[in-house]
Amino acid sequence: MQDIKVSRRYFLKSGGAAAAVVGAAAVPMTASAAVPAGVGTTTLPYPKKAVGKRSTIVLNTATSFSYPDESSSCYVIRMGHAVPGGVGPDKDIVAYSAMCTHMGCPVVYDNGVRVFKCHCHFSMFDPENGGQMICGQATENLPKILLEYDASSDTVSAVGIDGLLYGRQSNLI
C-alpha cells in the first residue's frame, strides 16, 4: 500500500470546507424549529416600590432611596424642566443608581452644576441626559431607575432598571 501524504494546510482547508457544508445544511432545519421568543427566559420581574410623592420631591435636590433591594442606594431628582425619560406631570422626575460605574464609589449630586460627581476618580454624570458619563474614569452611564407616576395618588414608583448596577451579575438577587 502506498502512503498518501496530506499537508496540514490541505487538511485544514478540507476540514473547514466540510464543516461549512454541514453547517449550511443544518441552517434550514434549525430555522424551521425556531422557539418562540420569551419561552424559557430567566428574567425576573422587578418589584414596584414607591419612591415618594411628587409634591415632596424637592426641586434640584437628590433624595435617597433603595431599589431594587435595601443594599442598592439610588437618588431621585425633580429637575424642574422636562428631561428625556422623565415622569410626572412636567416630565421632570428622574432617578439613578448612587454608585459610580467605574469602581462602585458613591456619587453625590452637585445641584450648582446639576451633575453627579464621583470623588474617588472624578467621573461626572449628567442626570438631564439619561445619566450619561461626561468625563472621568467611568466608561458607562449611571444605571437609570425606571419610574412610573400615578396622578391619582401623586406617587412616583420605581419599576425597573436600565443598566447593570455596579458589582452585580444581575440587578435582582
Secondary structure, DSSP 4 states (H G I P E B T S, - for coil): -PPPP--HHHHHHHHHHHHHHHHHHHHHHHHHTPPPTTTT--PPPPPPEEEEEGGGS-BT--EEEE-SSTT-EEEEEE-SS--TT-BTTTT-EEEEESB-TTT-PBEEEETTTTEEEETTT--EEEGGGTTEEEESS--SPPPEEEEEEETTTTEEEEEEEES--TT-S-S--
